[in-house]
Amino acid sequence: MTDRRSTDRPITLVTGPPAASAPVTVVVPTRNEAGNVRPLLDRFAALRPGVVGEVLFVDDSDDDTPQAVLASTQAYAFPVRLLHRNASERRSGLSGAVAAGIAHARCEWVCVIDGDLQHPPEVIPDLATALATGADVAVATRYRAGGDHTGLGALRTAVSRASTIGARALFPRALRGVSDPMSGFFLVRREVLDLSRLRPRGFKILLEILVRHPRLRRVEVPYRFEERAWGTTKASARQGVEYLRQLASLRWSTVAARRPAAGPLVGFATVGVVGLAVNQAVLVALVESGALGYLAAAVVAAQVAITTNFALCDRVVFRRARTGSVRGRFTRFWLASNSVSLLGLPALALLVSGLGVHYAAANVLVVGAQFLARFAVSARVVWRPRRARPAEVTLLQPRTAPHDADGVGIDVPAAGAR
C-alpha cells in the first residue's frame, strides 16, 4: 500500500558516504516508476567498478516507488538514497527534481538519467571517459552518428526535432555544438553549476543548464534510446505548453540580463520565433501526412500559433500592460491576428502555385512579412498601454520623502529572472 503520509513531508535517506574511488552521483528523477527501480539498480551494479559512487532517487510519486527504493538500500555496494518531494515541491516538475538532486549530490560529477530504462546505464562509463578529457558536461545524444532515436516513435521524434529546432533558433550560441539539447541524459561537473541561476520548470533541465551557463565546455556521446519497459510516458500536451513557456522565459531573461531596457519589440520577436516554429511544425505535419492541402493546413497552423503566441505574450512580454479580462484580450488578439493571416493567404498561394516556391519556405516568408503588423496591432489594440492619471496639483509644505534609487515605475529585471 502507498504511504500517503509521504506526500506531506520530504523524506531524505542517507546510508553513508559514497565510495571514495567513484566520482559519479547518479540522480534519477522518478514519478510512479516502482517497477523500474530494481532493474535500473541492477544495471548500475553491473557497470565497471569505480564509476558509480552513489544513486540518488528524487521521487515525485504517488505509488509505491519510495518503498521500492527503500527496500533496495542495503542490496548494493554503492549507497542508494531517496529524496521524496512533497506535493508543493513538485510544481517545478522534473527539472526541479533534477536541480534538487544536484544540490544533494555528494560526488564530484553528477549523472542525470531517467528512471524509465529508456536511457541505457551502460553509457555512463562512456560519459565519464568523455568528461575526463576536460569537458564540463557530457551529453548523451540520439542524433549523432552512432546514436539511435527509434525508441521514441515517429510522433515523439517529430516533436523532439521541432523542439530542438526552436531551441537552437533562439539560442544559437549557447547550444552551439549540441545536437540533442532536449536530452535528459547527461553527466556534469557539480562545481561548474551555479544552481541559483536555474529557474527549473517542466522537463528540459539540460536546456536550462546550457542556456544559463553558456561557457560550459561540452562533449557529446551517442547512444541508443530504448523502448519503455514498464509504466507509461509522462509526456503530454501540458508539458508541450510548459516547454514553450520555458523557451520564452529563457529568451526574455537572457535578453533582459544584457539590456535591462529592452522593449516589448524584442520580446515580441522572441515569441514570434517560437510561434513560427509551432506554425511550421503543424503545417508540415498536416501536409506531409496528407490530411490537408497547404492552404487549409496554413489556416489550421495559424490558429495553433496564434493561441501559443497569445499565451506567451500575455504571460511574458506584455504582462505589465494587461487590462480587462483574459477572454477580452484573447478575442482582440485572435481577431487582429486572423485579419493579418487572411491577408497573407493570397501571398502564400502566389508564392507556391504561381512562383513554385516550396510551401514551407513560402510560409516562413509570409509569416515573417507580417511581423511588424502583428506587433503594431498587439501593442496598440490588444495590450493597450495604461494611460497615466492626471497629476493632482496640491500646495504642501516641502518635506523629505524616501527616494527610490532605481527610479519611479521602472522595474529592472535581474539576471535570470523569469
C-alpha positions in Angstrom: 0.0 0.0 0.0 1.1 3.5 -0.7 2.1 5.6 2.3 0.1 8.7 1.8 2.0 10.4 4.6 5.0 10.6 2.2 3.3 13.3 0.3 3.1 15.6 3.3 6.8 16.0 4.0 10.1 15.3 2.3 12.0 12.1 3.2 15.7 12.1 2.8 17.6 8.8 3.4 21.4 8.9 3.8 23.1 5.5 4.0 26.7 6.6 4.4 29.5 8.3 2.4 29.9 7.5 -1.3 32.8 5.3 -2.4 36.0 7.4 -2.4 37.2 6.0 -5.7 34.0 6.5 -7.6 33.3 10.0 -8.9 29.6 9.8 -10.1 26.4 10.5 -8.2 23.6 9.2 -10.4 20.5 11.3 -10.0 17.3 9.5 -11.0 14.1 11.6 -11.1 11.1 9.3 -10.8 7.3 9.6 -10.8 5.4 6.3 -10.5 8.3 4.1 -11.6 8.2 1.4 -8.9 8.6 -1.5 -11.4 11.8 0.0 -12.8 13.7 0.6 -9.6 15.4 -2.8 -9.1 16.1 -3.4 -12.8 17.7 0.0 -13.0 19.8 -0.5 -9.9 20.9 -4.0 -11.2 22.2 -2.4 -14.3 24.1 0.3 -12.3 25.7 -2.5 -10.3 26.8 -4.3 -13.4 28.9 -1.4 -14.6 32.6 -1.5 -14.2 33.8 -0.7 -10.6 34.9 2.8 -9.8 32.2 4.7 -11.7 29.1 4.9 -9.6 29.7 6.4 -6.2 26.0 6.6 -5.2 22.5 6.6 -6.6 20.0 9.3 -5.5 16.4 8.9 -6.4 14.4 12.2 -6.4 10.9 11.0 -6.2 7.6 12.7 -7.0 5.5 9.5 -6.9 2.1 8.7 -5.6 2.6 5.0 -5.9 5.0 2.5 -4.2 8.2 3.9 -5.8 9.5 5.2 -2.5 9.0 1.8 -0.9 10.8 0.1 -3.8 13.8 2.4 -3.3 13.8 1.9 0.5 13.7 -1.9 0.0 16.9 -1.7 -2.1 19.1 0.4 0.1 21.2 -2.5 1.5 21.3 -4.6 -1.6 24.1 -2.9 -3.5 27.8 -2.0 -3.0 27.1 1.7 -3.6 24.8 3.8 -1.3 21.2 4.2 -2.5 19.5 7.3 -1.2 16.0 8.8 -1.5 14.7 12.3 -1.6 10.9 12.2 -1.8 9.4 15.6 -2.5 6.0 16.7 -1.1 3.2 17.9 -3.3 4.2 21.6 -3.0 7.8 20.9 -4.1 6.7 19.1 -7.2 5.4 22.2 -9.0 8.8 22.7 -10.7 8.4 19.3 -12.4 11.2 17.0 -13.5 13.6 19.9 -13.9 13.1 20.9 -10.2 13.6 17.3 -9.2 17.0 17.2 -11.0 18.1 20.5 -9.5 17.2 19.2 -6.0 19.2 16.0 -6.8 22.3 18.0 -7.9 22.1 20.1 -4.7 22.1 16.9 -2.6 24.8 15.0 -4.6 27.9 14.1 -2.7 30.2 13.1 -5.6 32.3 15.3 -7.9 30.3 14.5 -11.0 26.5 14.2 -11.4 24.9 11.9 -14.0 21.2 12.7 -14.7 19.3 9.7 -16.1 15.6 8.9 -16.5 14.0 6.2 -14.3 12.1 4.5 -17.2 15.1 2.5 -18.6 15.0 4.3 -21.9 18.4 5.7 -21.1 20.9 2.8 -21.0 23.0 3.0 -17.9 25.8 1.2 -19.8 26.6 4.6 -21.5 27.6 6.2 -18.1 31.2 5.0 -18.3 31.5 6.4 -21.8 30.1 9.8 -20.5 32.7 9.6 -17.6 35.5 8.9 -20.1 34.4 11.9 -22.2 34.1 14.2 -19.2 37.6 13.2 -18.1 39.0 14.8 -21.2 38.4 18.2 -19.7 34.8 18.9 -20.6 32.3 20.4 -18.1 29.3 18.5 -19.4 29.0 15.3 -21.4 25.6 15.0 -23.3 24.2 11.6 -24.4 22.8 12.3 -27.8 20.4 10.4 -30.0 21.2 12.4 -33.1 25.0 12.0 -33.7 26.5 9.2 -35.8 26.1 6.0 -33.7 23.0 7.3 -31.9 19.5 5.9 -32.4 16.2 7.6 -31.7 13.8 4.9 -33.0 12.7 4.1 -29.4 10.9 7.5 -29.4 8.5 6.6 -32.1 7.5 8.7 -35.1 5.4 11.3 -33.3 7.7 11.9 -30.4 10.6 12.1 -32.8 8.9 14.8 -34.8 8.1 16.7 -31.6 11.7 16.3 -30.3 13.1 17.5 -33.7 10.7 20.5 -33.7 11.6 21.4 -30.1 15.3 21.2 -30.9 14.9 23.5 -34.0 13.0 26.0 -31.9 15.6 26.0 -29.1 18.6 26.2 -31.5 16.9 29.1 -33.3 16.5 31.1 -30.1 19.9 30.2 -28.5 22.4 29.6 -31.4 25.4 30.4 -29.3 24.5 28.7 -26.0 23.6 25.5 -27.9 26.4 25.5 -30.4 27.7 22.0 -31.0 24.9 20.3 -29.1 22.8 18.1 -31.3 20.4 17.0 -28.6 19.6 19.8 -26.1 16.4 18.1 -25.3 18.3 15.1 -23.8 17.5 14.1 -20.3 20.7 12.0 -20.1 24.0 13.8 -19.3 26.9 14.0 -16.9 28.1 17.3 -15.5 30.8 18.6 -13.1 28.9 19.7 -10.0 31.4 22.5 -9.3 30.7 24.4 -12.6 27.0 24.8 -11.9 25.5 27.8 -10.1 22.2 26.4 -9.0 21.0 29.9 -8.0 20.9 30.8 -11.8 18.4 28.0 -12.6 14.7 28.5 -12.8 13.7 24.9 -13.2 10.3 24.1 -14.8 8.9 21.4 -17.0 11.1 18.6 -18.4 14.1 20.2 -20.1 16.7 20.7 -17.4 19.7 20.3 -19.8 18.4 23.2 -21.9 18.1 25.3 -18.8 21.6 24.5 -17.7 23.2 25.1 -21.1 21.5 28.5 -21.6 22.1 29.7 -18.0 25.8 28.5 -18.3 26.8 29.3 -21.9 30.5 29.0 -21.2 30.4 25.3 -20.3 32.8 23.1 -22.3 30.7 20.3 -23.7 31.1 17.0 -25.5 28.6 14.5 -26.9 28.4 10.7 -26.7 25.9 8.9 -29.0 23.5 6.3 -27.5 20.5 4.3 -28.5 17.2 5.5 -27.0 15.5 2.3 -25.8 11.8 1.5 -25.6 10.0 1.8 -22.3 9.9 -1.4 -20.4 7.4 -0.6 -17.6 5.0 2.2 -16.8 3.7 5.0 -19.1 5.3 8.1 -20.6 4.8 11.4 -18.7 4.9 13.4 -21.9 1.6 15.4 -22.5 0.2 18.4 -24.3 0.6 20.3 -21.0 4.3 19.6 -21.0 4.5 20.9 -24.5 2.9 24.2 -23.4 5.3 24.3 -20.4 8.2 23.8 -22.8 7.1 26.8 -24.9 6.8 28.9 -21.8 10.3 27.8 -20.8 11.7 28.9 -24.2 10.1 32.3 -24.0 11.1 32.8 -20.4 14.7 31.8 -21.0 15.0 34.0 -24.1 13.4 37.0 -22.4 15.5 36.7 -19.3 18.8 36.4 -21.2 17.9 39.5 -23.3 16.9 41.4 -20.2 20.1 40.5 -18.5 22.1 42.0 -21.3 19.8 45.0 -21.9 17.6 46.0 -19.0 15.8 48.5 -21.1 14.9 46.1 -23.9 11.4 47.0 -25.2 8.4 44.8 -26.0 9.5 44.6 -29.6 12.4 42.3 -28.7 10.1 40.1 -26.5 7.5 40.0 -29.3 10.2 39.0 -31.8 11.3 36.2 -29.4 7.7 34.9 -29.0 7.4 35.2 -32.8 10.2 32.8 -33.4 8.6 30.3 -31.0 5.3 30.8 -32.8 6.9 30.3 -36.2 8.4 27.0 -35.1 4.9 25.9 -33.9 3.3 27.1 -37.1 5.8 25.3 -39.3 5.6 22.1 -37.3 1.8 21.9 -37.6 1.8 22.9 -41.2 4.4 20.3 -42.3 2.7 17.6 -40.2 -0.7 18.2 -41.8 0.6 18.5 -45.4 3.1 15.6 -45.3 0.5 13.3 -43.7 -1.9 14.1 -46.5 -4.5 15.3 -44.0 -4.9 18.8 -45.7 -3.7 20.8 -48.6 -1.1 23.5 -47.9 -3.7 26.4 -47.8 -6.0 24.6 -45.4 -3.1 23.4 -43.3 -1.8 27.0 -43.2 -5.1 28.2 -41.7 -5.0 25.4 -39.0 -1.4 26.0 -38.2 -2.1 29.8 -37.8 -4.7 29.1 -35.2 -2.4 26.9 -33.2 0.4 29.5 -33.4 -2.0 32.4 -32.6 -3.0 30.6 -29.4 0.6 29.9 -28.5 1.7 33.5 -29.2 -1.1 34.9 -27.1 -0.3 32.8 -24.1 3.4 33.8 -24.2 2.8 37.4 -24.9 0.2 37.7 -22.2 2.4 36.0 -19.6 5.8 37.3 -20.5 6.0 40.2 -23.0 3.0 42.4 -22.1 2.3 41.2 -18.6 2.6 44.8 -17.2 0.2 46.1 -19.8 -2.7 43.7 -19.2 -6.1 45.3 -18.9 -9.5 43.8 -18.8 -10.2 40.1 -18.9 -8.1 37.3 -20.4 -11.1 36.5 -22.7 -11.3 40.0 -23.9 -7.6 40.2 -24.7 -7.6 36.9 -26.4 -10.6 37.8 -28.5 -9.0 41.0 -29.7 -5.7 39.2 -30.4 -7.5 36.4 -32.3 -9.5 38.8 -34.5 -6.5 41.0 -35.2 -4.1 38.1 -35.9 -6.6 36.3 -38.2 -7.2 39.5 -40.1 -3.4 39.7 -40.8 -3.3 36.0 -41.6 -6.2 36.2 -44.1 -4.3 38.9 -46.0 -1.3 36.5 -46.2 -3.2 33.6 -47.8 -3.2 35.2 -51.3 0.5 35.9 -51.0 1.1 32.2 -49.9 -0.9 30.9 -52.9 1.1 33.2 -55.3 4.4 32.1 -54.0 3.6 28.4 -54.1 1.2 28.0 -57.1 2.5 31.0 -59.1 6.2 31.1 -58.5 6.8 27.4 -57.5 8.3 28.2 -54.0 8.1 25.2 -51.6 5.1 25.7 -49.3 7.2 25.5 -46.1 9.7 28.2 -47.3 6.8 30.4 -48.6 5.1 30.1 -45.2 8.2 31.4 -43.4 8.4 34.4 -45.8 4.7 35.3 -45.4 4.7 35.0 -41.6 7.9 37.0 -41.4 6.5 39.7 -43.6 3.5 40.0 -41.2 5.7 40.5 -38.1 5.6 44.3 -37.8 1.8 44.4 -38.5 1.2 41.9 -35.8 3.3 43.8 -33.3 1.6 47.1 -34.0 -1.8 45.6 -33.5 -0.7 43.8 -30.4 0.9 46.8 -28.8 -1.9 49.3 -29.7 -5.1 47.2 -29.7 -4.7 44.1 -27.5 -2.3 45.3 -24.7 -3.0 49.0 -24.8 -0.6 51.0 -22.6 -2.2 52.3 -19.5 -2.8 56.0 -19.6 -1.3 57.9 -16.7 -3.7 59.7 -14.5 -3.5 63.5 -14.5 -1.4 64.7 -11.7 -3.2 66.3 -8.8 -1.7 69.8 -8.0 -1.6 70.4 -4.3 0.3 73.0 -2.4 2.1 71.5 0.5 5.0 72.4 2.7 8.2 70.8 1.5 9.1 67.5 3.2 11.7 64.8 2.8 10.4 61.7 1.1 12.0 58.3 0.7 13.9 58.1 -2.7 13.7 55.0 -4.9 17.3 54.7 -6.2 16.1 52.6 -9.3 13.6 55.3 -10.4 9.8 55.5 -10.1 7.9 53.0 -12.1 11.0 51.3 -13.5 11.3 47.6 -12.9 14.8 46.4 -13.9 14.8 42.6 -14.3 17.5 40.8 -12.5 19.7 38.4 -14.5 18.0 35.1 -14.9 14.7 36.4 -13.6 11.5 34.9 -15.0 
